[in-house]
Amino acid sequence: MPNATKVKLKTTPTKFEVKGEAWVIQNPRFGPEGTHYHTYGMLTPYFEGLTKGKLLGTRCVNKKCPISKGKSELWLPPRADCPDCHQSMEWSEVKVPAGYIYAYTHVKAGGTGLEIETPYYQIDVKIPGVATIVKSYLLDRKPIKIGDKVRAGFRSGKAATHTSLDLYFELV
């Protein structure tokens, strides 16, 4: 196990272009000729929010929705459209991005392309007011258990990778 008590990333910021309102990211995984281009499309506000230290989700506000009746909890990861009524979802910030560890995996050796220094904990987090379970990684290397309280942290500014790695959790 590395001496550092905090997990480090083995990556550099992903380059991106803005096309309309969407980010198009460039992942040069196999050299310049192997660059993969991918758009975040309608989910761009989520990734942009991470770079600003904000956790954004979406909720259904359609009063005719057969499930939420327009009073949906937040969804993370966000969805552009409601899975129940197929109407556009509305963006909202998670005011208190904290919760507890719902499940975890201790990753000792990662596969090809793993951008997180091992060992680390991949965690599933339950956040009050969020309808879904958030998957991320724990910055701490201390032993953990299900139910431990965590809070969100963000790689923002120049440290931002412009990927889902910009969201991590720390023990409280």
C-alpha positions as CSV (number, residue, x, y, z in Angstrom):
1,M,0.0,0.0,0.0
2,P,1.4,3.5,-0.9
3,N,2.4,5.6,2.1
4,A,0.0,8.4,1.2
5,T,-3.2,8.4,3.2
6,K,-5.1,9.9,0.3
7,V,-5.8,8.3,-3.1
8,K,-4.2,10.1,-6.1
9,L,-5.3,10.1,-9.7
10,K,-3.1,8.8,-12.5
11,T,-4.6,11.0,-15.1
12,T,-4.4,14.5,-16.7
13,P,-7.3,16.8,-17.4
14,T,-9.4,15.6,-20.4
15,K,-9.5,18.1,-23.2
16,F,-12.9,19.2,-24.4
17,E,-14.6,21.5,-26.9
18,V,-17.9,23.3,-26.4
19,K,-20.4,22.6,-29.2
20,G,-23.6,24.6,-28.6
21,E,-24.4,23.8,-25.0
22,A,-22.6,20.5,-24.9
23,W,-19.1,19.4,-24.1
24,V,-17.3,17.1,-26.5
25,I,-14.5,15.4,-24.6
26,Q,-11.3,14.0,-26.2
27,N,-9.8,10.8,-24.6
28,P,-6.4,10.1,-26.2
29,R,-6.3,6.6,-24.6
30,F,-4.1,5.1,-27.4
31,G,-2.1,8.0,-28.7
32,P,-3.4,10.8,-31.0
33,E,-4.6,8.3,-33.6
34,G,-6.6,6.5,-30.9
35,T,-8.4,9.6,-29.5
36,H,-12.0,8.8,-28.6
37,Y,-14.5,11.7,-28.9
38,H,-17.6,11.6,-26.8
39,T,-20.2,14.2,-26.0
40,Y,-21.8,14.7,-22.7
41,G,-24.8,16.1,-24.5
42,M,-27.7,17.1,-22.3
43,L,-25.8,15.9,-19.2
44,T,-23.1,18.6,-19.7
45,P,-24.4,20.6,-16.7
46,Y,-23.5,17.7,-14.4
47,F,-19.8,17.7,-15.4
48,E,-19.6,21.5,-15.6
49,G,-21.1,21.6,-12.0
50,L,-18.4,19.2,-10.7
51,T,-15.7,21.6,-12.0
52,K,-17.3,24.4,-10.0
53,G,-17.6,22.3,-6.8
54,K,-21.4,21.6,-7.2
55,L,-23.2,18.3,-7.3
56,L,-26.2,18.6,-9.7
57,G,-29.0,16.1,-10.2
58,T,-32.2,16.1,-12.2
59,R,-35.8,15.7,-11.0
60,C,-39.1,15.1,-12.8
61,V,-41.5,18.1,-12.3
62,N,-44.2,16.8,-14.6
63,K,-47.4,16.8,-12.6
64,K,-48.9,14.2,-15.0
65,C,-46.0,11.7,-14.4
66,P,-47.5,8.4,-13.3
67,I,-44.9,7.9,-10.6
68,S,-43.5,11.2,-9.3
69,K,-46.6,13.4,-9.9
70,G,-44.1,16.2,-10.4
71,K,-42.5,15.8,-6.9
72,S,-39.5,13.6,-7.8
73,E,-36.4,13.2,-5.7
74,L,-33.2,14.0,-7.4
75,W,-31.5,11.5,-9.7
76,L,-27.7,10.9,-9.7
77,P,-26.3,10.3,-12.1
78,P,-28.7,12.7,-13.7
79,R,-31.1,11.7,-16.5
80,A,-32.1,14.1,-19.3
81,D,-35.6,12.6,-19.4
82,C,-37.8,11.0,-16.7
83,P,-37.7,7.2,-17.0
84,D,-41.4,7.0,-16.1
85,C,-43.1,9.7,-18.2
86,H,-40.3,10.5,-20.7
87,Q,-40.5,14.3,-20.1
88,S,-37.5,16.5,-19.7
89,M,-36.0,16.6,-16.2
90,E,-35.2,19.8,-14.3
91,W,-31.7,20.5,-12.9
92,S,-31.2,21.1,-9.2
93,E,-28.2,21.3,-6.9
94,V,-27.8,18.8,-4.1
95,K,-27.7,21.2,-1.2
96,V,-25.9,18.9,1.3
97,P,-23.8,16.5,-0.8
98,A,-23.2,14.0,2.1
99,G,-24.6,10.6,3.0
100,Y,-23.4,7.2,4.1
101,I,-21.6,4.3,2.5
102,Y,-24.3,1.9,1.1
103,A,-21.8,-0.6,-0.3
104,Y,-18.1,-0.7,-1.2
105,T,-15.4,-2.7,-3.0
106,H,-11.7,-2.6,-2.0
107,V,-9.8,-2.4,-5.3
108,K,-6.3,-3.7,-4.9
109,A,-5.3,-4.1,-8.5
110,G,-7.1,-2.2,-11.3
111,G,-7.5,-3.2,-15.0
112,T,-6.0,-1.5,-18.0
113,G,-6.7,2.2,-18.1
114,L,-7.5,2.5,-14.4
115,E,-6.9,6.2,-13.6
116,I,-7.0,5.8,-9.8
117,E,-4.0,4.8,-7.8
118,T,-4.6,1.5,-6.0
119,P,-5.5,0.4,-3.5
120,Y,-8.7,2.4,-3.1
121,Y,-12.3,2.0,-2.1
122,Q,-15.0,2.2,-4.8
123,I,-18.1,3.2,-2.9
124,D,-21.8,3.5,-3.4
125,V,-23.3,6.4,-1.4
126,K,-26.9,7.0,-0.3
127,I,-27.6,10.7,-0.1
128,P,-30.8,11.9,1.6
129,G,-33.2,13.4,-0.9
130,V,-31.5,11.5,-3.8
131,A,-33.6,8.7,-5.3
132,T,-30.6,6.7,-6.6
133,I,-27.3,5.4,-5.2
134,V,-24.2,7.4,-6.3
135,K,-21.1,5.5,-7.3
136,S,-17.7,7.1,-6.8
137,Y,-14.5,6.5,-5.0
138,L,-13.2,7.3,-1.5
139,L,-10.3,9.6,-1.1
140,D,-9.3,8.1,2.2
141,R,-7.5,4.8,2.6
142,K,-8.6,4.1,6.2
143,P,-10.6,0.9,6.8
144,I,-14.3,1.5,6.3
145,K,-17.6,-0.2,6.9
146,I,-21.1,0.1,5.5
147,G,-22.9,3.0,7.2
148,D,-19.8,5.2,7.5
149,K,-20.7,8.9,6.9
150,V,-19.1,10.6,3.9
151,R,-19.2,14.0,2.2
152,A,-18.6,14.9,-1.4
153,G,-15.4,16.5,-2.6
154,F,-14.6,17.9,-6.0
155,R,-11.6,18.3,-8.3
156,S,-12.3,21.8,-9.6
157,G,-10.4,24.5,-11.3
158,K,-7.1,23.4,-12.7
159,A,-7.3,20.1,-10.9
160,A,-10.5,19.2,-12.8
161,T,-10.3,16.2,-15.1
162,H,-13.7,17.0,-16.8
163,T,-14.8,13.4,-16.1
164,S,-16.7,11.5,-13.4
165,L,-13.4,11.4,-11.4
166,D,-14.0,15.0,-10.4
167,L,-16.5,13.7,-7.8
168,Y,-15.0,11.8,-4.8
169,F,-16.0,11.3,-1.2
170,E,-14.2,11.7,2.1
171,L,-15.0,10.3,5.5
172,V,-16.5,12.7,8.0
